[in-house]
């Protein structure tokens, strides 16, 4: 995350959007927290929030509309999102078992971070957590085009659609064991 800022600072291109308040930037810190502490809450955050958002970013990479494929930022974005998915997959392979009971902590952390992102967006004109706009090239941009700022209501719906299979399938497999 620090290295990501070195090039824009050195070239005079840094702006407030480089603050580490994007979900996947925060995920890097969750990985560090998990690696250092083996925290089940950090692991749950990575599973519940980081895995689906990083995977969606790889499927709908909004940065490709602004950057050439071989640009430093583009390579960084593909790499970091891929590594977040890989780290979380390694957690699962290493024995991590998702727990719907820990989701309340993850949601509380996420809402607190969203409040910080909202305040930063208001102060700096940024778009952390896609709270200011849906961005073209991803499903949130499409929703925003049709329902305006009501696209924000889609966040809990999208979370539920992601989390149902993410938590029901492992629970079902655990019962079968």
Secondary structure, DSSP 8 states (H G I E B T S, - for coil): -HHHHHHHHHTT---GGGSS-SHHHHHHHHHHHHHHH--HHHHHHIIIIIHHHHHHHHHS-GGGGTS-TTSHHHHHHHHHHHHHHHHHHHHHHTT----GGGHHHHHHHHHHHHHHHHHHHHHH---GGG-S---TTSHHHHHHHHHGGGGGGHHHHHHHHHHHHHHHHHHHHHHH-
